Amino acid sequence: MCIKRQDQNAALTNLHKKPDGTVNKSTEYAVIFIALLFIFFECLPVFVKLMSGRDAYCLLCPSAS
């Protein structure tokens, strides 16, 4: 049985809705939390690099900084 990509995306989009049409807030908050967690982990290396001082590479190659 092959499920179309559009059907999968619709199912993920409607995950926070109950069958009667009301919104399940706890599921909606969980989806938002997971999305923010992924964004945080994607940005973390950049923040660490910006917060760190000069490292050994900067001392060896002063023209690189």
Buried (B, 14 or more C-beta within 10 A) or exposed (E): EEEEEEEEEEEEEEEBEEEEEEEEEEEEEEBEEEEEEEEEEEEEEEEEEEEEEEEEEEEEEEEEE
